[in-house]
Amino acid sequence: MTQPAATALHQAALAAAARGWRVFPLRPDNKRPTGHRQADCPRTDRCTDGHLTPEQRATTDPEKIRAAWSRRPYGVGIATGPSGLVVIDLDLPKDGSDAPDGATTFSALCERAGQPWPTTYTVRTRGGGWHLYFTAPTGVRLGLTSKKLGPNIDTRAWGGYVVAAGSTVGGKPYRLHHDTTPAPLPTWLHQALAPAPRPARPLPAPQPQNATRYATAALRNETANVAGAGDGVRNWSLLRAARALGRLVASGDLTRGEVQEALSGAALSGGSESQRYYDDVIDRGLDWSIRNNPQGRPA
């Protein structure tokens, strides 16, 4: 027999998906996503072609949601980036001090900007804070921030998620406070959250040995694409480039080492992750391409 809590959480997931927000299951009464970590990925089943993060697994498909939430009373996570959302997280001081909470700081920011407190979709968090939902500006991918706007204020966009209204964590609920269509992210907030442009770093053009003109051009183009990729799309661009160049490794036009060195250098030139992290992305892309293109590129 289906438990009432499971039914309510299933409905919460469907309600979020109906708004176009991509959801994924959280461990019951917990903030942590279900499934394994990338470090423990077995590279089987849904991860055969590479580890899938909760952000990549998130869906609006009612049948997938029904199948997932029929198993256990999972909490509901909303992948903010793919859902076109930017969520402002106004928290309470975690140390119990009398420092201003996130809502007080945010109110001061609104006053300084000469703007009212925004009217938008709002959730009361389990700890007494607030989640203010906004639609993300077009043509830009904002990421995650911590205290960039001020103490006890975090933001969630690409690379992050929030716990949806209707879920509980530690027995305490996330409650819908103001049910309305999320407002567009105010311009003043967009400007405050936009990442500072990275200084350009000279990147030497790859010089593969014994490669055809086609392979050399492909390597240089894909390297440039990765080097120029912005935050939020760099990892996707790196994986795509590795898959594209893996066909030329399979055909013998390029060596695996040449591709790994060029793409790793391009990712590190503008990225904030470690070389080990980027090398793992490259290896997964090359392995997938070589496995699926054993004869290399068409003649």
Salt bridges, closest charged atoms under 4 A:
ASP40 OD2 - ARG37 NH2 2.96
ASP49 OD1 - ARG291 NH2 3.54
GLU63 OE1 - ARG66 NE 3.42
ASP89 OD1 - HIS131 NE2 3.48
ASP91 OD2 - LYS94 NZ 2.59
ASP179 OD1 - ARG19 NH2 2.34
GLU222 OE1 - ARG240 NH2 2.42
ASP231 OD1 - ARG198 NH2 3.55
ASP231 OD1 - ARG234 NH1 3.12
ASP253 OD2 - ARG297 NE 3.43
ASP280 OD1 - ARG43 NH2 3.51
ASP280 OD2 - ARG284 NE 3.33
ASP283 OD1 - ARG256 NH2 3.44
ASP287 OD1 - ARG256 NH2 2.83
